[in-house]
Amino acid sequence: MRVFVYGTLKPGERNYPIYCQNKVIEEIRVYTYGELYHLNLGYPGMTIGTRQVHGYLLVFADESVLEPLDRLEDYHPLRSPQDNQYLREVLTVYSLTGELLGETWGYRMTLEKVQQFGGQLVASGWWTENPKNHQLIEQTEEFPPQDG
């Protein structure tokens, strides 16, 4: 089972140890298309769009990880989109060389939610809480940082 992550669930970010560590079989740096925003809540949201959004494709042994991830992302499949913070949707992901890797689960936010949470566009397509990673992006424009 595969999930695309672009925020606090990425390796090295705050929620990875809680929700993913010791459960991930494989981590692959990838991108999808959308619009990435930093929210005033301290984490990102991604909407539908045409820019590259960089993150990781996390491969898990089974779907048992989806329930805790859904709770973290405040998503419930029986609620209306307006009542969910994120929507779990099927996304298409690509390797950093542009090779199509197929479809995976991922979490997107509506533009209305992004606006509600004061979203600011992250033009680089790479969000991180780690100041070291911000500095690498500014200096090298390499997305994502290779040692990050």
Secondary structure by P-SEA (a helix, b strand, c coil): cbbbbcccccccccccccccccccccccccccbbbbbbccccccccccccbbbbbbbcccccccaaaaaaaaaccccccccccccccbbbbbbbcccccccbbbbbbbbcaaaaaaabbbbcccccccccaaaaaaaaaccccccccc
